[in-house]
Amino acid sequence: MTHRRDSALPRPPSQRPGDTGGSLPTLQVSADLASALANGHPWIYRDHLPAKLDIEPGTWVRIVSGSWAGVGMCDPGSALAVRMYGREHAPDAAWFAASVRRAKARRAPLLDDGSTTAYRLINGEGDGMPGVVVDVYGPIAVLRLDSAVLAKLTPWIVAAVEGSVEVKGVCQKTPGGLEVLSGRPPPDRLIVSEHGLRFFADIGSGQKTGLFLDHRENRHALERWSRGKSVLNLFSYTGGFSLYAARGGARRVTSVDRAGDAMARARDNVELNGLDPDLFEFVTADAMVYLEQLGRDGQRFDVVISDPPSFARNRMQRQRALRAYERLHALALGVLAPGGLYAAASCTSQVDVEAFKGSVAKAAARLERPLQIVMEAGQALDHPVMVGHPEGRYLKFVALRSTSD
């Protein structure tokens, strides 16, 4: 449901714009953190701070680690207690305006030819604005905050977005739905483009802020491997990989997702792009169960794409996630034709790229299916990651060719 906030936007943080780190509450943390902070890591965890912390949520604080000092916003009730925003001053409206302008300029290679109108304008930590995500879907910008304390920044963020991007409305994705922060609500049928393909964007009820923008370039890359191929797209959501495969000349595309509404929207996207509906099969089913059935039936595909949801919510679930990935890879490889291409993806942040590739290797060894990596990637260019913040690279994408005849 889309609705407008009855009250005004939250007031910005109480510190005066331009407050220096010296005038803010100071928190000493271990000098052992200085190197990581100097390299750009933007987080201070609660267990690095004093047990007793008499600071209001949303307060700007000065963090000191050895000879290093910086400014961040404090969230003392959270495991992630401080998000670092800079070295000398607490951000203000002008700081956000300049930061968003720079972020927009960095997206120029993606936007200059006009074929893409859905993109991430602010990628939180990767753009120096921790916990803040803004995605643009044509005329609508959608804000998502990782913590309630960051709501104090909303007026500055909205003003900065409106000053950098030509949008007709700014909304916020919340657990209760979509709130209009400024301007108009999104139209009932919001259509965006991605490398010339058109998609319905369900920014109110869809996953993430509407589409999985981070896989854009990976979808585009799979297009070139699809000509004349049979393609199986697992966890297909609204058919992103499927549409690229069809445009690339696939002779058959099977999309599998357990969500019936996602399958319905995938069909809508096929019609929206004028693609031949006879190329497509849509299966509403659990992907693992469906793979087991395909294996029993002896069906094979030239290209198999696997992009499941996260398998772990925390580090304690990491080993379970790796076992789930290995099982999924084994089932997917079991329906891969000789010489076929397996495109495996993971958005589980607790599983790094080497562990993820290791899960593929274990499954391949168990099936005696030798594989060679032909492509390895992560997020698209509008989802940058700071070099000192490896946790920011959550998306893994590996395309592997079966070398067995």
C-alpha positions in Angstrom: 0.0 0.0 0.0 1.2 3.5 -0.9 0.5 6.2 1.6 1.7 9.7 2.5 3.1 10.4 6.0 0.6 12.3 8.0 3.3 14.1 10.0 6.2 16.1 8.7 9.6 14.5 8.0 11.7 13.8 11.0 13.9 16.6 12.3 17.6 16.3 11.4 20.1 15.4 14.2 20.3 17.9 17.0 24.0 18.9 16.3 24.4 22.1 14.5 25.5 21.7 10.8 29.2 21.7 10.5 29.8 20.6 14.2 33.4 19.5 14.4 34.4 16.2 15.9 35.9 18.0 18.9 32.5 19.4 20.0 30.8 16.0 19.9 30.6 13.2 22.5 33.9 11.2 22.3 34.1 7.4 22.5 37.4 5.7 22.8 37.8 2.3 21.1 40.7 -0.1 20.9 43.7 1.1 19.0 43.6 -2.3 17.2 40.7 -0.9 15.1 42.7 2.0 13.8 44.0 0.3 10.7 40.6 -1.0 9.6 39.1 2.4 10.2 41.8 4.2 8.3 41.3 1.8 5.4 37.6 2.9 5.3 35.8 0.3 7.3 32.6 2.1 8.3 31.3 0.1 11.3 31.9 0.0 15.0 30.3 -2.9 16.8 28.6 -2.5 20.2 31.1 -4.8 21.9 33.9 -2.4 21.0 32.2 0.3 23.0 31.9 0.8 26.8 29.3 -1.4 28.4 27.6 1.6 29.9 26.8 4.1 27.2 24.6 7.1 28.1 24.1 8.4 24.5 20.8 9.0 22.8 20.2 7.0 19.6 20.9 9.1 16.5 23.6 11.2 18.1 26.7 12.1 16.2 29.8 11.0 18.1 33.5 11.3 17.7 35.3 7.9 17.6 39.0 7.8 18.6 41.1 4.7 17.9 44.8 5.3 18.7 45.9 8.3 16.5 42.8 7.9 14.2 39.6 9.9 14.8 36.3 10.1 12.9 32.6 11.0 13.2 29.7 8.6 13.1 26.1 8.2 14.1 25.5 6.2 17.3 22.9 3.5 17.6 23.7 2.2 21.1 20.9 -0.4 21.2 22.1 -2.2 18.1 24.9 -4.7 17.6 26.2 -2.3 14.9 26.5 0.6 17.2 28.2 3.3 15.1 28.2 4.0 11.4 31.1 6.2 10.4 30.4 9.2 8.1 33.7 11.2 8.0 36.8 12.4 9.7 36.3 16.0 10.8 32.7 17.2 10.8 29.2 15.8 11.4 27.3 15.8 8.1 24.7 18.5 7.3 22.4 19.2 4.4 25.3 20.6 2.2 27.4 17.5 2.9 24.5 15.2 1.7 23.9 17.3 -1.3 27.5 17.1 -2.4 27.7 13.4 -1.6 24.6 12.6 -3.7 25.9 14.7 -6.6 29.1 12.8 -6.6 27.2 9.5 -6.5 25.1 10.5 -9.4 28.2 11.4 -11.5 29.7 8.0 -10.8 26.7 6.4 -12.5 27.3 8.2 -15.7 28.7 5.2 -17.6 25.5 3.3 -16.9 23.1 6.1 -17.7 24.6 8.1 -20.5 23.0 6.1 -23.4 19.5 6.3 -22.0 18.8 2.5 -22.2 18.7 2.1 -18.4 16.3 4.0 -16.2 16.4 1.8 -13.0 19.6 2.1 -10.9 20.9 2.5 -7.4 21.8 6.1 -6.7 23.1 5.6 -3.2 24.7 2.3 -2.1 25.1 3.0 1.6 28.6 2.3 2.8 30.0 2.0 -0.8 29.0 5.7 -1.4 30.1 6.9 2.0 26.6 7.1 3.4 26.3 4.1 5.7 22.9 2.5 6.1 21.3 4.6 3.4 20.1 3.1 0.1 18.3 5.0 -2.7 17.1 3.3 -5.8 15.7 5.3 -8.8 12.9 3.8 -10.9 12.3 6.2 -13.7 10.3 9.1 -12.1 10.4 7.7 -8.6 13.2 7.4 -6.0 12.9 4.9 -3.2 14.7 5.3 0.1 15.6 2.4 2.4 17.3 2.8 5.8 19.1 0.0 7.6 18.3 1.5 11.0 15.5 3.5 12.5 18.0 6.0 14.0 18.9 7.1 10.5 15.4 8.5 10.0 16.8 11.8 11.3 18.7 12.1 8.1 15.7 11.7 5.9 15.0 15.5 5.2 18.6 16.0 4.1 18.6 12.9 1.9 15.3 13.7 0.2 16.5 17.3 -0.5 19.8 15.9 -1.9 18.1 13.4 -4.1 15.7 16.0 -5.5 18.6 18.3 -6.2 20.6 15.7 -8.1 18.0 13.6 -10.0 14.9 14.6 -12.0 12.2 12.6 -10.1 8.5 13.3 -9.5 8.4 11.6 -6.2 10.5 10.2 -3.3 9.2 7.3 -1.4 10.4 5.1 1.5 10.2 1.4 1.7 9.1 0.3 5.2 7.7 -2.9 6.7 4.3 -1.3 6.5 4.5 -0.5 2.8 5.5 2.5 0.8 5.4 6.0 2.2 5.5 9.1 0.0 8.1 11.5 1.5 7.9 14.1 -1.3 6.1 14.7 -4.5 3.9 12.2 -6.2 3.3 8.5 -5.4 4.4 6.0 -8.0 2.0 5.2 -10.9 0.0 2.0 -10.7 2.0 0.6 -13.7 5.5 1.8 -13.3 7.7 0.6 -16.2 11.5 1.0 -16.3 14.1 -0.1 -18.7 17.4 -2.0 -18.3 19.7 -2.2 -21.3 16.7 -1.7 -23.5 14.5 -4.4 -21.9 11.4 -3.2 -20.1 10.2 -4.3 -16.7 7.3 -3.6 -14.4 8.7 -2.3 -11.1 6.6 -3.3 -8.0 8.3 -0.9 -5.7 5.6 -1.2 -3.1 5.1 -4.9 -2.8 8.1 -6.4 -4.6 11.3 -7.7 -3.1 14.2 -5.3 -2.3 13.0 -1.9 -3.5 11.2 -3.4 -6.5 13.8 -5.2 -8.7 17.2 -6.9 -8.2 19.2 -4.1 -9.7 22.5 -5.6 -8.5 22.4 -8.5 -11.1 21.9 -6.1 -14.1 25.3 -6.7 -15.7 25.2 -10.4 -14.9 21.9 -10.8 -16.7 23.4 -8.8 -19.7 26.4 -11.1 -19.8 24.2 -14.3 -19.9 22.5 -12.9 -22.9 25.5 -13.6 -25.1 25.6 -17.3 -24.1 22.0 -18.0 -24.8 21.7 -18.2 -28.6 20.2 -21.5 -29.6 20.2 -22.8 -26.1 17.7 -24.3 -23.7 17.8 -22.2 -20.5 16.6 -23.1 -17.0 16.3 -20.0 -14.7 15.9 -21.1 -11.0 14.5 -18.7 -8.4 13.6 -16.6 -11.4 11.5 -13.9 -9.5 9.9 -11.7 -12.3 12.1 -13.2 -15.0 15.1 -11.0 -15.4 17.6 -13.6 -16.5 14.8 -15.2 -18.6 14.1 -12.1 -20.6 17.8 -11.5 -21.4 18.2 -15.2 -22.5 15.2 -14.9 -24.8 16.5 -11.6 -26.3 19.8 -13.4 -26.8 18.2 -16.0 -29.0 17.5 -18.9 -26.6 15.3 -21.6 -28.2 13.5 -22.4 -24.9 13.4 -20.7 -21.5 12.0 -22.3 -18.3 11.5 -20.0 -15.3 11.0 -21.5 -11.8 9.9 -19.7 -8.7 7.7 -20.7 -5.8 5.9 -17.3 -5.8 2.9 -17.3 -8.0 2.7 -13.5 -8.1 6.3 -13.4 -9.4 5.5 -15.8 -12.1 2.5 -13.7 -13.1 4.6 -10.6 -13.3 7.3 -12.6 -15.3 4.6 -13.3 -17.9 3.6 -9.6 -17.9 7.3 -8.7 -18.6 7.4 -11.1 -21.6 4.3 -9.5 -23.1 5.7 -6.0 -22.3 8.8 -6.7 -24.4 6.9 -8.3 -27.3 8.8 -11.6 -26.9 7.4 -14.8 -28.3 5.4 -16.4 -25.5 5.9 -19.8 -27.0 9.6 -19.7 -26.0 8.7 -19.6 -22.3 7.6 -22.0 -19.7 6.7 -20.8 -16.2 6.8 -23.2 -13.3 5.5 -22.3 -9.9 7.4 -24.7 -7.6 10.1 -25.1 -5.0 13.3 -25.0 -7.1 15.0 -27.8 -5.2 12.0 -30.1 -5.5 11.6 -29.3 -9.2 15.3 -30.0 -9.8 14.9 -33.4 -8.2 12.0 -34.1 -10.6 13.9 -32.9 -13.6 16.8 -35.2 -12.7 14.5 -38.2 -12.3 12.9 -37.4 -15.7 16.4 -37.2 -17.4 15.8 -33.6 -18.6 18.9 -31.5 -19.5 19.5 -27.8 -20.2 22.3 -26.1 -22.0 22.3 -23.2 -19.5 21.3 -23.4 -15.8 21.0 -20.2 -13.7 20.7 -20.5 -10.0 20.1 -17.2 -8.0 18.5 -18.3 -4.6 17.6 -16.0 -1.7 20.1 -15.7 1.2 20.7 -19.0 2.9 21.9 -17.5 6.2 20.8 -14.6 8.4 23.9 -14.6 10.6 27.3 -16.1 11.0 26.0 -19.0 13.1 24.1 -20.3 10.0 27.1 -20.2 7.7 27.9 -23.9 7.6 24.3 -24.7 7.1 24.2 -22.3 4.2 27.3 -23.9 2.6 25.7 -27.3 2.8 22.5 -26.0 1.2 24.6 -24.4 -1.6 26.4 -27.7 -2.2 23.1 -29.6 -2.5 21.7 -27.0 -4.8 24.8 -27.1 -7.1 24.6 -30.9 -7.2 21.0 -30.8 -8.3 21.6 -28.1 -10.8 24.7 -29.8 -12.3 22.6 -33.0 -12.5 20.4 -31.4 -15.2 23.2 -29.5 -17.0 23.8 -30.9 -20.5 27.4 -31.9 -21.4 29.4 -28.8 -22.3 26.7 -26.6 -20.8 27.0 -23.4 -18.7 26.1 -23.2 -15.0 25.6 -19.7 -13.7 25.7 -19.8 -9.9 24.9 -16.8 -7.7 24.8 -16.1 -3.9 23.6 -13.1 -2.0 24.5 -14.6 1.4 26.9 -12.1 2.9 28.1 -14.6 5.5 29.5 -16.8 2.7 32.5 -15.2 0.9 33.4 -15.7 -2.8 36.1 -18.4 -2.1 33.8 -20.4 0.1 31.0 -20.1 -2.4 33.2 -21.4 -5.3 34.4 -24.1 -2.9 30.8 -25.3 -2.6 30.5 -25.5 -6.4 33.8 -27.4 -6.6 32.7 -30.0 -3.9 29.4 -30.6 -5.8 31.2 -31.0 -9.1 33.7 -33.4 -7.6 31.0 -35.5 -6.1 29.3 -35.8 -9.5 32.6 -36.1 -11.4 31.6 -33.1 -13.5 34.8 -31.0 -14.2 34.1 -27.3 -14.6 36.0 -24.3 -15.7 35.3 -20.7 -14.6 34.5 -18.5 -17.6 33.2 -15.5 -15.7 33.3 -14.2 -12.2 31.5 -11.0 -11.0 29.7 -9.3 -8.2 27.4 -6.3 -8.0 26.8 -3.9 -10.9 28.7 -0.6 -11.1 26.0 1.3 -9.2 26.5 -1.0 -6.2 30.1 0.0 -5.4 32.1 -1.5 -2.4 34.8 0.3 -0.5 38.1 -1.6 -0.6 38.3 -1.5 3.2 34.8 -2.9 3.6 34.8 -6.5 2.2 31.4 -7.2 3.9 29.9 -4.8 1.3 30.5 -7.4 -1.4 27.6 -9.6 -0.7 26.8 -10.7 -4.3 28.8 -13.5 -5.9 28.2 -14.6 -9.5 30.2 -17.4 -11.1 29.6 -18.8 -14.6 31.2 -22.2 -15.2 31.4 -24.4 -18.3 31.1 -28.1 -18.0 34.1 -29.6 -19.8 32.6 -33.2 -20.0 31.4 -34.3 -23.4 
